[in-house]
Amino acid sequence: MEKMPAIQVENLVSHYGEREILKNISLEVPRGEILVIMGGSGSGKSTFLRSLLGLKKATSGKVQLLGKDILQMNESEMHTMRKNMGVAFQGGALFNSLTVGENVRLPLREHTKLDESTINIMSRMKLEVVNLAGFEDLKPAELSGGMIKRAALARAIVMDPKLLFFDEPSAGLDPVAAVELDELILTLRDAMRMTIVVVTHELESAYKIADRITVLDQGRILMTGSVDEVKNSSNKRIQSLLHRQARNEDIDADEYLKRLTRKSPIH
Amino acid sequence: MPSITHNIESLGRKTVSSIEECGYVTALFFESIYWLVMGKRRNQAIRFSAVVNEAKKIGVDAVAISAVLCFAIGIMLAIQGIETLKTFGAQSQVILGIALSVTREFSPLIIGILVAGRSGSSIAARIGTMNESQEIDALQVMGINPVRYLASPILIAMLIMLPLLVILGDFMGLLGGAVYSYIDLNISFSAYAERSFEILTIDDISQGLIKSVVFAAIIALVSLSNGFQVSGGAEGVGKATTRSVVMSISLIVLADMIFTYFLNR
């Protein structure tokens, strides 16, 4: 069981309406690894993350977390699985009506029968980990962007999950705060042996934390490899992503004309 | 010709989406009730404190304004009633009119519309904003069912508080009628009260209460479903809020008409 990869995705296909977003994605993440998923806007990385989290039903394929296929699970199995997953969303997604402390305590309150003082100690320990000790009585609206992300991280790890998902950790942060957050992600893997999936388009952050990088483009995986392998890839699209070049796609004249003259959909 | 097919197509789409919405609301209702009954067994009980919190926002905070509005309705009915009954010289019969119309009709209707405007809009806006800022997603990935955590407490609190507000409204409406009758016709409070209790039957009161339970379900489900289905940022939240108030009030008035017809046959 321990040998099994933490995450195993096979031939994942996903649609929004009639549009195919993910085209046959296969991927494995061994336990204790940090995998960074990179890609430009519209590459399908958000949809891929939502599929991994079970928030978006895939059209076909297999998504195995900790050896169990989440697409085949019933609700109570999924409920159990969710206790092993922590997610830090891009905007934090902290509950605005609750204080930081209450936010972090919420999973413990809902999933465990621990008494109040144990819950308090456990949540404070996690706030210490993310350097937010002493901020627990503040509301999310009173925190800075970096603090919100760290608080969201504290909430994500409060149940000591085996899998941690992090959506755009460094987006919108100043360089110092971004580096601090990267350090924190590395610490979590080393100290808590978590398997971590990070979705980002920040190169610097990706190079720093990744054991391996998966590059997504237009719903397909271009490559999965170590930082050096990705850096040295000869693939044109990867290089343009890494060097921030504009996409110069060949224009199909017929397609182009069709797009210009098509009828607007009815709303 | 194309415009005809265009219209037919958009009519078809609207029909499908309305049916979808009805299905969504029904599912939301049954899921909320499911968590109420089964929550404990599945280790996901509905928090009593959450229900109390919602009940405070929906009911307790609306006590003063409900009282004032129903009192005003009572006075208004007394003025109109006395004016009309003067023609027959039967002014004292105004007590009958006020007693029946307040308990059966005006108190539940006014309270329903008030709560739809006050709480319905705030529920839709709150849930909609949570949806937009991924808080609903966060609940889901934490293994906390959003219907159990957010919707059930609101529905339960609404079903409890609306009838209570209606009872308060009944009392305040009758009081308003009594005050004006005293001023205009010099009917004493005790005589007014005695006559009112003579007239009113359990049936009259329960008619208003049954309606209020239906209105409560309408307000809760319409505003929750609008909130959960928000998309499109701040504008989407605004639209959902407006839509939920307009829909709640329209459905309340229509449901009122249907219930009044059947309960009075």
Interface residues (C-beta under 8 A of the other chain):
Chain A: L53 G54 L55 S76 M78 H79 R82 K83 M85 V87 F89 Q90 G91 A93 L94 F95 N96 L106 P107 E110 H111 R155 I266 H267
Chain B: H6 E9 S10 R13 R42 Q44 T129 M130 S133 Q134 E135 D137 A138 Q140 V141 M142 G143 I144 Y149
